[in-house]
Amino acid sequence: MARFKKMAIARPTETNPAVAESRIPEAPAKAVAAAARAAVRELPPPPPSELDRLSRLSNLKVTLAADNPELARDAIEAAALLRCQIPFTTAGQDRKIVGHIARFLIWSAFGDVVDPIRAFTRANVDEYLVVTATSRRRTLDQMRWVLYGTGRRLHPQQFPRAQPKTAPMRP
């Protein structure tokens, strides 16, 4: 019942382990990470008046679930730089929002490379909101507001301005 008679009667080819291993590229993960690092675009610099705020936010102690501490540090620095693009409200608000943005950047990191411009697309933000959804609608709305506002600074065409809810006219 052998359909492939030549394959059944062929002698097995002799494989030399040294030759087989030489065909495997060395450290493909390193090559991918190097390509990802080369593709990272620089974020716009913060306004000169925000440099002290940037240094304060970059030194925050935020609890992040990252296997690589260097990745967490890069995510916090990028999140602080993105937060400095938005006008100051309060120090507590800054701390919370930097934490949310850093967690998103760690989630969207590729090969231990933090790339905020690539990460903050509408599709990535929406996927993150679905994956990390909680049972409370208010939490989801707050996270969406934070991430959309940050994404709007990088990709204004993907994150349109929030439209105010129309309320009935008062008599």
Secondary structure, DSSP 8 states (H G I E B T S, - for coil): --S-HHHHHS------HHHHHHHS-S-HHHHHHHHHHHH--------GGGHHHHHHHHT-------S-HHHHHHHHHHHHHHHTTS----HHHHHHHHHHHHHHHHHT-SSS---HHHH-SHHHHHHHHHHT--S-HHHHHHHHHHHHHHHHHH-TTTS------------
